[in-house]
Amino acid sequence: MEGGNSPNLQLQQLPLATAAVSVQPHTDSFSYKENLIGALLAIFGHLVISIALNLQKYSHIRLAGSKDPRAYFKTKTWWCGLFLLVLGELGVFSSYAFAPLSLIVPLSAVSVIASAIIGIIFIKEKWKPKDFLRRYVLSFVGCGLAIVGTYLLITFGPNSHEKMTGENITRHLVSWPFLLYMLVEIIVFCLLLYFYKEKNANYIVVILLLVALLGSMTVVTVKAVAGMIVVSIQGNLQLDYPIFYIMLVCMIATAIFQATFLAQASQLYDSSQIASIGYILSTTAAITAGATFYLDFTGEDVLHICMFALGCLIAFLGVFLITRNRKKSVPFEPYISMDAMPGMQNMHDKGIAVQPDLKASFSYGALENNDNMPEIYTPATLPIVQEQHGSKRVSAPPYRVLEHSKKD
């Protein structure tokens, strides 16, 4: 009896084994297809964002001298830029649902490449070919390196895929590698914040490290939210899990604080430095977060990891060369109207002649620091004049202009 039943038992176990094999989430070809879809969505999103920002900047420049501070709301160019900006952000947001986090984050170099190309194409000045190449040789080399790095990132990027369900995200959230990473990140963030706030360490690396640490949490939560939305659209509803709303709140909060630190950095440092250093630090922190939370590089061989790291380094170098060629825009204005300066008292308010005293030295019609200005722009000082206002009985304070030498 036992010998006769054994073949039946073996036959009954075969369907179970095949069913276990069929439960595998993705095949290799489908995984690479998802990588390609996510990479194309990210590239498309960053290109559209770069075009949108340049359109809005063009609209602001055209209306710079307008009396209405909100005149750009009435232009089609600004609204077209806003529409393209939303479209690009949606493209980048949806790309996180298809490809691994460590593959999507470095592709933000596409926006730097696009901005450099748009700036060269729409340049207003005319240059000779030799001068043009000499001026923009770093931009050309940087664009080439960034494109090569992007190709390596897409080709050798991680190929780990799993459905962003509530159970999977919760399991990753309480895993010991991510908890250890979060502990280290919180300690480093608190130390940097202490030196920045209490010790006035306003170094660009300190501020952008704060941005990078917040950004790593932003992209982790963005991938979770985008993935759960895509899974819900496919028919498996995930919006009733509490982890979805926890990730959504964390995404919004970290994005707001990240924008706050970026605004503070833009007030202290040049935008080209922020773009290059911020890209390197944010990409490194985001790849580390993706490797610990989503285990992006699990199962990858050493060759693919090394080539992916090489692609990141080449992209870093390309972005650095592109942003290094940008010159700081130094606004020059040899004349300032007194009535256009907010808070400055008029010279003849209420019938009394007033000469404002600004740091005990003031020259009418010139900037405060004019030591390096050519002699043609050096303003002439007004002579000292005594003026009387009102009736003969009441004397008003005299109108006086302080004279100073060029050394002062």
C-alpha positions as CSV (number, residue, x, y, z in Angstrom):
1,M,0.0,0.0,0.0
2,E,2.8,2.4,0.9
3,G,4.6,1.6,-2.3
4,G,1.5,2.1,-4.4
5,N,0.7,5.4,-2.8
6,S,4.1,6.9,-3.2
7,P,3.8,7.7,-6.9
8,N,0.5,9.4,-6.2
9,L,2.2,11.5,-3.5
10,Q,4.9,12.5,-5.9
11,L,2.4,13.5,-8.6
12,Q,0.5,15.6,-6.1
13,Q,3.6,17.5,-5.1
14,L,4.6,18.5,-8.7
15,P,1.9,21.1,-9.2
16,L,2.9,22.7,-5.8
17,A,6.5,23.0,-7.0
18,T,5.5,24.6,-10.3
19,A,3.2,26.9,-8.5
20,A,6.0,28.1,-6.2
21,V,8.2,28.8,-9.3
22,S,5.5,30.8,-11.0
23,V,5.1,33.1,-8.1
24,Q,8.4,34.8,-9.0
25,P,7.6,38.5,-9.5
26,H,9.5,39.3,-12.7
27,T,11.7,37.7,-15.3
28,D,14.9,39.4,-16.4
29,S,13.6,40.7,-19.7
30,F,10.6,42.3,-18.0
31,S,12.8,43.8,-15.3
32,Y,15.1,45.5,-17.9
33,K,11.9,46.7,-19.6
34,E,10.8,48.3,-16.4
35,N,14.2,49.9,-16.0
36,L,14.0,51.4,-19.5
37,I,10.5,52.8,-18.9
38,G,11.6,54.4,-15.6
39,A,14.8,55.8,-17.1
40,L,12.9,57.3,-20.1
41,L,10.3,58.8,-17.8
42,A,13.0,60.4,-15.6
43,I,14.9,61.7,-18.6
44,F,11.7,63.1,-20.1
45,G,10.7,64.7,-16.8
46,H,14.1,66.4,-16.2
47,L,14.2,67.7,-19.8
48,V,10.7,69.2,-19.5
49,I,11.5,70.7,-16.1
50,S,14.6,72.4,-17.5
51,I,12.7,73.9,-20.4
52,A,9.9,75.0,-18.1
53,L,12.3,76.8,-15.7
54,N,14.0,78.6,-18.6
55,L,10.6,79.7,-20.0
56,Q,9.6,81.1,-16.7
57,K,13.0,82.8,-16.3
58,Y,12.6,84.4,-19.7
59,S,9.1,85.7,-18.8
60,H,10.5,87.3,-15.6
61,I,13.4,88.9,-17.5
62,R,11.1,90.4,-20.0
63,L,8.9,92.0,-17.3
64,A,11.8,93.1,-15.1
65,G,11.0,96.8,-15.5
66,S,7.2,96.5,-15.1
67,K,5.5,98.4,-12.3
68,D,3.1,95.5,-11.7
69,P,5.1,92.9,-9.7
70,R,2.6,90.2,-10.8
71,A,2.6,91.1,-14.5
72,Y,4.0,87.7,-15.4
73,F,0.7,86.1,-14.5
74,K,-0.8,87.7,-17.6
75,T,1.7,86.2,-20.0
76,K,1.3,82.9,-21.9
77,T,5.0,82.1,-21.6
78,W,4.9,81.9,-17.8
79,W,1.7,79.7,-17.8
80,C,3.2,77.5,-20.4
81,G,6.3,77.1,-18.2
82,L,4.1,76.2,-15.2
83,F,2.3,73.6,-17.2
84,L,5.5,72.0,-18.4
85,L,6.9,72.1,-14.9
86,V,4.0,70.2,-13.5
87,L,4.2,67.7,-16.4
88,G,7.9,67.2,-15.8
89,E,7.4,66.6,-12.1
90,L,4.8,64.0,-12.8
91,G,7.1,62.3,-15.2
92,V,9.9,62.1,-12.6
93,F,7.4,61.1,-9.9
94,S,6.1,58.2,-11.9
95,S,9.5,57.0,-12.9
96,Y,10.2,56.0,-9.3
97,A,7.4,53.4,-9.5
98,F,9.1,51.5,-12.3
99,A,12.9,51.6,-11.8
100,P,15.0,51.2,-8.7
101,L,15.8,54.3,-6.7
102,S,19.5,54.1,-7.2
103,L,19.0,54.3,-11.0
104,I,16.5,57.2,-11.1
105,V,18.3,59.6,-8.7
106,P,21.6,60.1,-10.7
107,L,19.6,60.9,-13.9
108,S,18.9,64.4,-12.6
109,A,22.1,65.3,-14.4
110,V,20.0,65.5,-17.5
111,S,18.5,68.8,-16.3
112,V,22.0,70.2,-15.9
113,I,22.9,69.1,-19.4
114,A,19.7,70.5,-20.8
115,S,20.2,73.9,-19.1
116,A,23.7,74.2,-20.4
117,I,22.6,73.4,-24.0
118,I,19.7,75.8,-23.8
119,G,22.0,78.5,-22.4
120,I,24.4,78.1,-25.3
121,I,21.7,78.0,-28.0
122,F,19.8,81.0,-26.9
123,I,22.9,83.2,-26.1
124,K,22.4,86.7,-27.4
125,E,26.0,87.7,-27.9
126,K,27.8,86.9,-31.2
127,W,31.2,85.2,-30.9
128,K,33.8,84.1,-33.4
129,P,34.1,80.3,-33.7
130,K,37.5,80.2,-32.0
131,D,36.3,82.4,-29.1
132,F,33.1,80.4,-28.8
133,L,34.9,77.1,-28.5
134,R,37.5,78.5,-26.1
135,R,34.7,80.0,-23.9
136,Y,32.5,76.9,-23.9
137,V,35.0,74.1,-24.1
138,L,34.4,73.1,-20.5
139,S,30.6,72.9,-21.1
140,F,31.1,70.7,-24.2
141,V,33.4,68.4,-22.3
142,G,31.1,68.3,-19.3
143,C,28.0,67.5,-21.4
144,G,29.9,64.7,-23.1
145,L,31.0,63.2,-19.8
146,A,27.6,63.5,-18.3
147,I,26.0,61.8,-21.3
148,V,28.6,58.9,-21.1
149,G,27.9,58.6,-17.3
150,T,24.1,58.5,-17.9
151,Y,24.6,55.7,-20.5
152,L,26.6,53.7,-18.0
153,L,24.0,54.3,-15.3
154,I,21.2,53.0,-17.4
155,T,23.1,50.1,-18.8
156,F,24.6,48.8,-15.5
157,G,22.0,50.1,-13.1
158,P,20.5,47.8,-10.4
159,N,17.8,45.4,-11.6
160,S,15.9,44.7,-8.4
161,H,12.2,44.9,-8.6
162,E,9.3,44.3,-6.2
163,K,5.8,45.4,-5.8
164,M,5.4,48.4,-3.6
165,T,2.7,46.9,-1.3
166,G,2.0,48.0,2.2
167,E,3.5,44.7,3.6
168,N,6.7,45.1,1.7
169,I,7.3,48.7,2.6
170,T,6.5,48.0,6.3
171,R,9.0,45.1,6.2
172,H,11.7,47.3,4.8
173,L,10.9,50.1,7.3
174,V,11.6,47.9,10.3
175,S,14.6,46.1,8.8
176,W,17.9,46.4,10.8
177,P,20.0,47.9,7.9
178,F,17.6,50.8,7.5
179,L,17.2,51.3,11.2
180,L,20.9,51.5,11.6
181,Y,21.2,53.9,8.6
182,M,18.4,56.1,10.1
183,L,20.2,56.2,13.4
184,V,23.5,57.3,11.8
185,E,21.7,59.8,9.6
186,I,19.8,61.4,12.5
187,I,23.0,61.8,14.6
188,V,24.8,63.4,11.6
189,F,21.9,65.6,10.8
190,C,21.6,66.9,14.4
191,L,25.3,67.6,14.6
192,L,25.3,69.5,11.3
193,L,22.2,71.4,12.4
194,Y,23.9,72.3,15.7
195,F,27.0,73.7,14.0
196,Y,24.9,75.5,11.4
197,K,22.5,77.2,13.9
198,E,24.6,77.6,17.0
199,K,28.1,77.9,15.7
200,N,27.2,79.9,12.6
201,A,29.0,77.3,10.3
202,N,27.5,78.7,7.1
203,Y,29.7,76.6,4.9
204,I,28.2,75.4,1.6
205,V,29.1,71.8,2.4
206,V,27.3,71.9,5.7
207,I,24.1,73.4,4.2
208,L,24.1,71.0,1.3
209,L,24.7,68.0,3.5
210,L,21.6,68.9,5.4
211,V,19.8,69.1,2.1
212,A,21.2,65.8,0.9
213,L,20.2,64.0,4.1
214,L,16.6,65.3,3.9
215,G,16.6,64.5,0.2
216,S,17.5,60.9,0.8
217,M,14.4,60.5,2.9
218,T,12.3,62.4,0.3
219,V,13.2,60.0,-2.5
220,V,12.6,57.0,-0.3
221,T,9.1,58.1,0.5
222,V,8.5,59.3,-3.1
223,K,9.2,55.8,-4.4
224,A,6.9,54.2,-1.8
225,V,4.0,56.6,-2.5
226,A,4.4,56.3,-6.3
227,G,4.7,52.6,-6.2
228,M,1.7,52.1,-4.0
229,I,-0.4,54.4,-6.3
230,V,0.7,52.4,-9.4
231,V,-0.2,49.1,-7.6
232,S,-3.6,50.5,-6.6
233,I,-4.2,51.5,-10.3
234,Q,-3.4,48.0,-11.4
235,G,-6.2,46.7,-9.2
236,N,-4.6,45.9,-5.8
237,L,-5.7,48.8,-3.6
238,Q,-3.0,50.0,-1.2
239,L,-4.4,53.3,-0.1
240,D,-6.1,51.8,2.9
241,Y,-2.7,51.0,4.5
242,P,-1.5,53.5,7.2
243,I,2.0,53.3,5.9
244,F,0.9,55.1,2.7
245,Y,-0.2,58.2,4.6
246,I,2.9,58.0,6.9
247,M,5.1,58.0,3.8
248,L,3.0,60.8,2.2
249,V,3.4,63.1,5.3
250,C,7.2,62.4,5.5
251,M,7.6,63.1,1.8
252,I,5.9,66.5,2.1
253,A,7.7,67.5,5.3
254,T,11.2,66.6,4.1
255,A,10.6,68.3,0.8
256,I,9.5,71.6,2.5
257,F,12.6,71.6,4.9
258,Q,14.8,70.7,2.0
259,A,13.5,73.7,0.0
260,T,14.1,75.9,3.0
261,F,17.8,75.0,3.3
262,L,18.2,75.4,-0.4
263,A,16.8,78.9,-0.3
264,Q,19.2,79.8,2.5
265,A,22.1,78.4,0.5
266,S,21.1,80.3,-2.6
267,Q,21.3,83.6,-0.6
268,L,24.9,82.9,0.5
269,Y,26.5,81.1,-2.5
270,D,26.5,81.0,-6.3
271,S,23.9,78.8,-8.0
272,S,26.6,77.0,-10.0
273,Q,28.4,75.8,-6.8
274,I,25.0,74.7,-5.3
275,A,24.2,72.8,-8.5
276,S,27.5,70.8,-8.7
277,I,28.1,70.2,-5.0
278,G,24.4,69.6,-4.2
279,Y,24.1,67.0,-7.1
280,I,27.1,65.1,-5.8
281,L,26.1,65.0,-2.2
282,S,22.3,64.4,-2.8
283,T,23.0,61.6,-5.3
284,T,25.4,59.8,-3.0
285,A,23.0,60.1,0.0
286,A,20.0,58.9,-2.1
287,I,21.9,55.9,-3.5
288,T,23.0,54.9,0.0
289,A,19.4,55.2,1.2
290,G,18.1,53.1,-1.7
291,A,20.7,50.4,-1.1
292,T,19.7,50.1,2.6
293,F,15.9,50.5,2.4
294,Y,15.0,48.9,-0.9
295,L,18.1,46.7,-1.1
296,D,18.7,47.8,-4.7
297,F,22.1,46.1,-5.2
298,T,21.1,42.7,-3.7
299,G,22.1,39.9,-6.2
300,E,24.1,42.2,-8.4
301,D,27.6,41.1,-9.5
302,V,30.8,43.0,-8.8
303,L,31.2,44.1,-12.4
304,H,27.8,45.8,-12.6
305,I,28.3,47.5,-9.3
306,C,31.8,48.8,-10.4
307,M,30.5,50.0,-13.7
308,F,27.5,51.7,-12.0
309,A,29.9,53.5,-9.6
310,L,32.1,54.5,-12.6
311,G,29.0,56.0,-14.3
312,C,28.2,58.0,-11.2
313,L,31.8,59.4,-11.0
314,I,31.8,60.3,-14.7
315,A,28.4,62.0,-14.3
316,F,29.7,63.9,-11.2
317,L,32.7,65.2,-13.2
318,G,30.5,66.2,-16.1
319,V,28.2,68.2,-13.9
320,F,31.1,69.9,-12.2
321,L,32.7,71.0,-15.5
322,I,29.3,72.3,-16.8
323,T,28.6,74.4,-13.7
324,R,32.2,75.6,-13.4
325,N,32.0,77.4,-16.7
326,R,29.1,79.6,-15.5
327,K,30.1,83.0,-14.4
328,K,28.7,84.9,-11.5
329,S,26.2,87.5,-12.6
330,V,27.3,90.8,-10.9
331,P,24.7,93.4,-11.3
332,F,26.0,96.9,-12.0
333,E,24.0,100.0,-11.6
334,P,25.9,103.4,-11.6
335,Y,22.9,105.4,-10.6
336,I,20.3,104.9,-7.9
337,S,17.3,107.1,-7.6
338,M,16.6,108.3,-4.1
339,D,12.9,108.0,-4.3
340,A,13.2,104.4,-5.6
341,M,14.9,103.2,-2.5
342,P,12.4,101.8,0.1
343,G,12.6,103.4,3.5
344,M,14.8,106.4,2.3
345,Q,13.4,109.8,3.2
346,N,12.9,112.3,0.4
347,M,15.1,115.3,0.2
348,H,12.2,117.8,0.5
349,D,9.6,116.0,2.7
350,K,7.3,118.4,4.5
351,G,9.2,121.4,3.2
352,I,12.4,120.5,5.2
353,A,15.6,119.7,3.4
354,V,16.9,116.3,4.5
355,Q,20.2,114.7,3.6
356,P,20.3,111.0,4.8
357,D,23.4,109.9,6.6
358,L,24.3,106.4,5.5
359,K,27.3,105.0,7.4
360,A,28.6,108.6,7.7
361,S,29.5,108.7,4.0
362,F,27.2,109.1,1.1
363,S,27.6,110.3,-2.5
364,Y,24.4,111.1,-4.3
365,G,23.8,109.0,-7.4
366,A,26.5,106.4,-6.8
367,L,26.9,103.0,-5.2
368,E,28.4,102.8,-1.7
369,N,31.5,100.8,-2.8
370,N,32.9,102.5,-5.9
371,D,36.6,102.1,-5.4
372,N,37.1,99.9,-8.4
373,M,34.9,101.8,-10.8
374,P,36.5,103.7,-13.7
375,E,36.8,107.4,-13.5
376,I,34.1,108.0,-16.0
377,Y,31.5,106.6,-13.5
378,T,32.8,108.4,-10.5
379,P,30.1,110.8,-9.5
380,A,30.7,114.4,-8.7
381,T,29.9,115.6,-5.2
382,L,27.4,118.3,-4.7
383,P,28.6,121.6,-3.2
384,I,27.5,122.6,0.3
385,V,24.4,124.8,-0.1
386,Q,22.5,126.6,2.6
387,E,18.8,126.7,1.9
388,Q,16.0,128.5,3.8
389,H,12.4,127.2,3.7
390,G,9.3,128.7,5.0
391,S,8.9,132.2,6.3
392,K,11.7,134.5,7.3
393,R,10.9,134.1,11.0
394,V,11.3,130.3,11.0
395,S,14.6,128.9,9.9
396,A,14.8,125.3,8.6
397,P,17.8,123.0,9.0
398,P,20.3,123.5,6.2
399,Y,20.5,121.0,3.4
400,R,24.0,119.5,3.5
401,V,25.9,117.0,1.3
402,L,28.8,115.1,2.9
403,E,31.9,115.2,0.8
404,H,34.3,112.3,0.8
405,S,37.4,111.3,-1.1
406,K,37.7,108.2,-3.2
407,K,39.7,106.5,-0.5
408,D,36.7,106.7,2.0
